[in-house]
Amino acid sequence: MKTIVGWHVNVEFTEDEAAGRTRAACMVRLPDGTELRAHGHAKRHPDDMEQQRVGEEIAAARCLNELSRRLMKKAGGEIEEATHIPAHLAM
């Protein structure tokens, strides 16, 4: 029998249209109750046309990248705690 587990990642955006900046904040709540959070940003070049969706995608990608690094660090710490051997996890 297989157990299916799901995690939901929330991503929220803040736009500063005048400055051409987009910030993303992301969070995942793990089954052990841990909440991991991260941030990402994007800045539009002054010569580029305004495309809100593109700024959100870049900011979200950077945010999720940071979130994945934090998750790897947490997992590595748990491996080290159980094995008492340094964990070297690759991305």
Salt bridges, closest charged atoms under 4 A:
ASP32 OD2 - LYS74 NZ 2.90
GLU35 OE2 - ARG29 NH2 2.65
GLU35 OE1 - ARG37 NH2 2.60
ASP47 OD2 - HIS45 ND1 3.87
GLU57 OE2 - ARG53 NH1 3.08
GLU66 OE2 - ARG70 NE 2.93
GLU78 OE2 - LYS74 NZ 2.23
